[in-house]
């Protein structure tokens, strides 16, 4: 009996059941296949020397065992096929331990495990692994973000936005996505944009592709990519005479680190400064310190501490 469950005949039965489910012909086809299994079991028991009542008992036992094992094989087969045929955009992101920069009312600056930086637009979400351990660096984006990717030719950087996959080695670009449209604009380097196995565009600086998701139509344009990026990344990063304390609060939220002052009266100083919004915190802190003829230090926990003369 065990020989039957290890035979090519048994495997063939399971494969036929998988095929019938894929073709949605399960009701009639399954009945025929189960009848074939019953006939084969009765044939094997008929050749044994056991009494009839024992054969009758063992028929139902082995029928249950055989049916259960067939269903396990069928379920595993269908699961593997579903994973294999999964559309782009729902693939795993390299590491099961994910960090999610969830929806927020303000724009944030995020440093990824490989040193790449992301400016995540307010209302957007980014998922990324605690560390990039595989052959690729994969993240998933919902909304809009500006990426400045650390170069690593041996480990491509991949962004999934729904069904669309964007692949780079080291470059800077903007992605804006929703359920109907995905737009990729490149400021530096080269980017490949795909929908499944179909290449939508290979972009170089100041090139943009707009992809209509429902209609599967893409259009490529020449644009001023830098202005597209800074149009939104500089939001809340243009300071027109507001207090250093207000600026510190904005920086704390954007970069997700504490911002402190050694001199409390420094908080009252008014500052005028403008940033593109794509700068690292150290760059911004350096400019702000220079404006006040002061200095700053970054502590082990990432906190920024400003020093300098205060204001009345």
C-alpha positions as a printed NumPy array, in Angstrom:
array([[  0.   ,   0.   ,   0.   ],
       [  2.869,   2.345,   0.804],
       [  4.284,   1.484,  -2.601],
       [  1.166,   2.932,  -4.22 ],
       [  1.618,   6.286,  -2.444],
       [  5.236,   6.457,  -3.611],
       [  4.443,   5.449,  -7.204],
       [  4.273,   7.522, -10.402],
       [  0.579,   6.551, -10.614],
       [ -0.072,   8.302,  -7.292],
       [  1.905,  11.392,  -8.305],
       [  0.   ,  11.503, -11.589],
       [ -3.303,  11.498,  -9.697],
       [ -2.187,  14.456,  -7.558],
       [ -0.946,  16.374, -10.619],
       [ -4.269,  15.836, -12.387],
       [ -6.08 ,  17.269,  -9.37 ],
       [ -3.816,  20.331,  -9.371],
       [ -4.444,  20.819, -13.085],
       [ -8.219,  20.467, -12.654],
       [ -8.192,  23.177,  -9.954],
       [ -6.135,  25.532, -12.099],
       [ -8.636,  25.047, -14.936],
       [-11.576,  25.375, -12.483],
       [-12.969,  21.935, -13.423],
       [-12.906,  20.54 ,  -9.905],
       [-16.417,  19.162,  -9.321],
       [-16.739,  16.469, -12.024],
       [-13.041,  15.847, -12.526],
       [-12.338,  15.281,  -8.823],
       [-15.165,  12.719,  -8.607],
       [-13.643,  10.709, -11.449],
       [-10.174,  10.89 ,  -9.883],
       [-11.393,   9.755,  -6.444],
       [-13.219,   6.817,  -8.076],
       [ -9.931,   5.804,  -9.751],
       [ -8.216,   5.847,  -6.356],
       [-10.968,   3.667,  -4.821],
       [-10.691,   1.106,  -7.617],
       [ -6.929,   0.91 ,  -7.242],
       [ -7.159,   0.419,  -3.447],
       [ -9.773,  -2.333,  -3.798],
       [ -7.585,  -4.063,  -6.371],
       [ -4.587,  -4.11 ,  -3.998],
       [ -6.68 ,  -5.425,  -1.066],
       [ -8.286,  -8.098,  -3.239],
       [ -4.845,  -9.635,  -3.788],
       [ -4.158,  -9.879,  -0.024],
       [ -4.85 , -13.017,   2.085],
       [ -6.761, -11.169,   4.841],
       [-10.407, -12.112,   5.679],
       [-13.106, -10.077,   3.941],
       [-14.117,  -8.16 ,   7.078],
       [-10.497,  -7.16 ,   7.67 ],
       [-10.124,  -6.079,   4.043],
       [-13.281,  -3.974,   4.398],
       [-11.874,  -2.263,   7.506],
       [ -8.459,  -1.607,   5.959],
       [-10.042,  -0.223,   2.775],
       [-11.521,   2.728,   4.68 ],
       [ -8.354,   3.259,   6.722],
       [ -6.093,   3.324,   3.671],
       [ -8.639,   5.344,   1.709],
       [ -8.501,   8.054,   4.398],
       [ -4.686,   7.997,   4.518],
       [ -4.372,   8.135,   0.727],
       [ -6.949,  10.919,   0.393],
       [ -5.294,  13.016,   3.096],
       [ -1.845,  12.678,   1.54 ],
       [ -3.19 ,  13.523,  -1.945],
       [ -4.822,  16.677,  -0.584],
       [ -1.558,  17.697,   1.122],
       [  0.349,  17.269,  -2.147],
       [ -2.325,  19.215,  -4.051],
       [ -2.323,  22.062,  -1.504],
       [  1.468,  22.332,  -1.546],
       [  1.512,  22.267,  -5.328],
       [ -1.06 ,  25.036,  -5.62 ],
       [  0.772,  27.126,  -3.002],
       [  4.083,  26.838,  -4.859],
       [  2.395,  27.798,  -8.116],
       [  0.771,  30.818,  -6.486],
       [  4.16 ,  32.023,  -5.178],
       [  5.861,  31.371,  -8.521],
       [  3.191,  33.263, -10.464],
       [  2.768,  36.129,  -7.998],
       [  2.696,  39.502,  -9.81 ],
       [  5.481,  42.037,  -9.343],
       [  4.88 ,  44.376,  -6.462],
       [  3.897,  41.719,  -3.918],
       [  7.27 ,  39.983,  -3.804],
       [  9.026,  39.73 ,  -0.452],
       [ 11.316,  42.611,   0.428],
       [ 14.518,  40.701,   1.099],
       [ 14.165,  40.247,   4.86 ],
       [ 11.144,  39.172,   6.895],
       [ 12.046,  41.624,   9.668],
       [ 10.716,  44.895,   8.276],
       [ 10.77 ,  48.48 ,   9.382],
       [  7.837,  50.531,   8.189],
       [  7.959,  54.314,   8.017],
       [  4.2  ,  54.655,   8.399],
       [  1.87 ,  57.399,   7.239],
       [  2.666,  60.775,   8.784],
       [  1.479,  64.346,   8.41 ],
       [  5.041,  65.62 ,   7.836],
       [  7.873,  64.862,   5.405],
       [ 10.758,  62.787,   6.829],
       [ 14.387,  62.08 ,   6.002],
       [ 15.296,  58.374,   6.419],
       [ 18.699,  56.71 ,   6.263],
       [ 18.493,  53.077,   5.093],
       [ 20.751,  50.236,   6.365],
       [ 23.102,  50.565,   3.35 ],
       [ 23.556,  54.326,   3.795],
       [ 21.062,  55.297,   1.076],
       [ 18.832,  58.245,   1.972],
       [ 15.119,  58.706,   1.384],
       [ 12.986,  61.829,   1.691],
       [  9.507,  60.424,   2.329],
       [  6.639,  62.733,   1.451],
       [  3.946,  63.394,   4.041],
       [  1.185,  60.777,   3.783],
       [  3.48 ,  58.154,   2.216],
       [  4.726,  54.798,   3.524],
       [  8.057,  53.003,   3.059],
       [  8.825,  49.395,   4.068],
       [ 12.427,  48.208,   4.241],
       [ 14.404,  45.433,   5.991],
       [ 16.466,  45.881,   9.128],
       [ 19.478,  44.891,   6.992],
       [ 20.001,  44.111,   3.297],
       [ 21.291,  40.536,   3.574],
       [ 20.511,  39.037,   0.15 ],
       [ 21.732,  39.67 ,  -3.389],
       [ 19.504,  42.741,  -3.727],
       [ 18.378,  45.735,  -1.665],
       [ 14.569,  45.785,  -1.752],
       [ 12.024,  48.276,  -0.4  ],
       [  8.315,  48.859,  -0.936],
       [  6.835,  52.345,  -1.408],
       [  3.293,  53.634,  -1.251],
       [  3.062,  57.341,  -2.093],
       [  5.989,  59.603,  -3.029],
       [  9.666,  59.623,  -2.101],
       [ 13.03 ,  60.91 ,  -3.28 ],
       [ 15.803,  58.287,  -3.209],
       [ 19.547,  58.929,  -3.168],
       [ 20.927,  55.395,  -3.449],
       [ 24.4  ,  54.371,  -2.256],
       [ 26.306,  52.785,  -5.148],
       [ 26.799,  49.015,  -4.992],
       [ 27.152,  47.355,  -8.401],
       [ 26.999,  43.871,  -6.834],
       [ 23.692,  44.496,  -5.063],
       [ 20.975,  46.268,  -7.122],
       [ 18.495,  48.496,  -5.291],
       [ 14.845,  47.648,  -6.08 ],
       [ 11.725,  49.664,  -5.251],
       [  8.298,  48.034,  -5.546],
       [  5.346,  50.357,  -6.109],
       [  2.302,  48.163,  -6.683],
       [  2.988,  46.162,  -9.862],
       [  5.852,  48.409, -10.964],
       [  9.478,  47.546, -10.177],
       [ 12.258,  50.152, -10.344],
       [ 15.878,  48.918, -10.326],
       [ 19.055,  50.978,  -9.791],
       [ 22.699,  50.496,  -8.82 ],
       [ 23.474,  53.95 ,  -7.431],
       [ 21.551,  57.042,  -8.42 ],
       [ 19.066,  59.719,  -7.347],
       [ 15.451,  59.85 ,  -8.477],
       [ 11.871,  60.588,  -7.47 ],
       [  8.956,  58.124,  -7.429],
       [  5.321,  59.099,  -7.089],
       [  2.713,  56.342,  -7.063],
       [ -0.937,  55.621,  -6.417],
       [ -3.382,  52.958,  -7.628],
       [ -3.714,  54.522, -11.097],
       [ -0.321,  56.016, -11.942],
       [  3.381,  55.582, -11.216],
       [  5.812,  58.383, -12.151],
       [  9.609,  58.036, -11.99 ],
       [ 11.894,  61.066, -12.531],
       [ 15.706,  60.722, -12.532],
       [ 18.083,  63.433, -11.297],
       [ 21.316,  61.388, -11.416],
       [ 22.476,  58.007, -12.749],
       [ 20.385,  55.406, -14.595],
       [ 17.119,  53.688, -13.616],
       [ 15.226,  50.73 , -15.115],
       [ 11.441,  50.656, -14.678],
       [  9.46 ,  47.438, -15.239],
       [  5.938,  46.046, -14.985],
       [  6.453,  42.335, -14.425],
       [  8.749,  41.124, -17.204],
       [  7.986,  44.13 , -19.431],
       [ 10.573,  46.948, -19.44 ],
       [  8.756,  50.3  , -19.45 ],
       [ 11.82 ,  52.553, -19.674],
       [ 15.52 ,  52.941, -18.978],
       [ 15.926,  56.496, -17.704],
       [ 18.923,  58.834, -17.479],
       [ 19.082,  62.317, -15.841],
       [ 16.155,  64.643, -16.587],
       [ 14.068,  61.832, -18.034],
       [ 10.699,  60.745, -16.675],
       [  8.305,  57.865, -17.327],
       [  4.606,  58.019, -16.449],
       [  2.826,  54.665, -16.303],
       [ -0.963,  54.363, -16.411],
       [ -1.505,  51.225, -14.304],
       [ -5.117,  50.276, -15.296],
       [ -4.423,  50.714, -19.023],
       [ -0.799,  49.441, -18.904],
       [  0.377,  52.428, -21.01 ],
       [  3.667,  54.276, -20.43 ],
       [  4.845,  57.686, -21.676],
       [  8.398,  59.02 , -21.491],
       [  9.262,  62.734, -21.212],
       [ 12.214,  65.08 , -20.851],
       [ 11.818,  67.131, -17.668],
       [ 13.698,  69.288, -15.169],
       [ 13.915,  66.513, -12.596],
       [ 15.55 ,  68.624,  -9.886],
       [ 12.671,  71.11 ,  -9.863],
       [ 10.155,  68.256,  -9.663],
       [ 11.942,  66.904,  -6.599],
       [ 12.524,  70.167,  -4.725],
       [  8.978,  71.323,  -5.439],
       [  7.859,  69.104,  -2.553],
       [ 11.041,  68.11 ,  -0.667],
       [ 11.719,  71.732,   0.349],
       [  8.338,  71.964,   2.097],
       [  8.949,  73.113,   5.708],
       [ 12.652,  73.604,   4.91 ],
       [ 12.473,  77.269,   3.898],
       [ 12.861,  79.311,   7.085],
       [ 11.857,  82.957,   6.795],
       [ 12.82 ,  84.521,  10.098],
       [ 11.336,  81.923,  12.442],
       [ 12.895,  81.035,  15.799],
       [ 15.677,  78.49 ,  16.163],
       [ 13.376,  76.599,  18.559],
       [ 10.709,  76.24 ,  15.843],
       [ 13.359,  75.065,  13.387],
       [ 14.61 ,  72.513,  15.942],
       [ 11.088,  71.088,  16.247],
       [ 10.809,  70.742,  12.45 ],
       [ 14.219,  69.037,  12.213],
       [ 13.406,  66.668,  15.085],
       [ 10.286,  65.41 ,  13.301],
       [ 11.86 ,  65.264,   9.846],
       [ 15.042,  63.42 ,  10.872],
       [ 13.559,  61.538,  13.831],
       [ 16.258,  62.624,  16.312],
       [ 16.258,  64.924,  19.361],
       [ 17.502,  68.49 ,  18.739],
       [ 18.821,  70.329,  21.798],
       [ 20.514,  73.626,  22.802],
       [ 23.366,  74.161,  25.261],
       [ 22.346,  77.816,  25.547],
       [ 18.602,  78.202,  26.145],
       [ 18.612,  81.779,  24.811],
       [ 19.791,  80.427,  21.416],
       [ 16.264,  79.113,  20.925],
       [ 14.954,  82.675,  20.582],
       [ 17.235,  83.65 ,  17.695],
       [ 15.444,  84.29 ,  14.374],
       [ 16.916,  82.552,  11.346],
       [ 16.541,  82.901,   7.584],
       [ 17.724,  79.902,   5.574],
       [ 16.562,  77.767,   2.656],
       [ 17.224,  74.097,   1.929],
       [ 16.236,  71.747,  -0.884],
       [ 15.033,  69.182,   1.665],
       [ 17.286,  66.409,   0.343],
       [ 20.26 ,  67.298,   2.571],
       [ 21.499,  65.071,   5.399],
       [ 20.955,  66.377,   8.934],
       [ 24.668,  67.118,   9.371],
       [ 24.613,  69.453,   6.358],
       [ 21.573,  71.341,   7.621],
       [ 22.974,  71.632,  11.145],
       [ 26.284,  72.924,   9.765],
       [ 24.593,  75.716,   7.811],
       [ 22.358,  76.745,  10.718],
       [ 25.343,  76.836,  13.092],
       [ 27.351,  78.984,  10.674],
       [ 24.502,  81.481,  10.402],
       [ 24.681,  82.004,  14.194],
       [ 28.512,  81.832,  14.306],
       [ 28.064,  78.819,  16.541],
       [ 28.705,  75.081,  16.378],
       [ 26.953,  71.744,  16.81 ],
       [ 27.799,  68.224,  17.879],
       [ 26.077,  64.917,  17.18 ],
       [ 25.794,  62.536,  20.119],
       [ 26.044,  58.748,  20.014],
       [ 22.227,  58.4  ,  19.87 ],
       [ 22.097,  60.73 ,  16.845],
       [ 20.869,  63.767,  18.79 ],
       [ 22.043,  67.198,  17.608],
       [ 23.195,  69.776,  20.174],
       [ 23.603,  73.416,  19.048],
       [ 25.975,  75.818,  20.819],
       [ 26.517,  79.563,  20.433],
       [ 25.559,  83.008,  21.634],
       [ 21.877,  83.48 ,  22.34 ],
       [ 19.426,  86.296,  21.572],
       [ 17.424,  88.584,  23.817]])
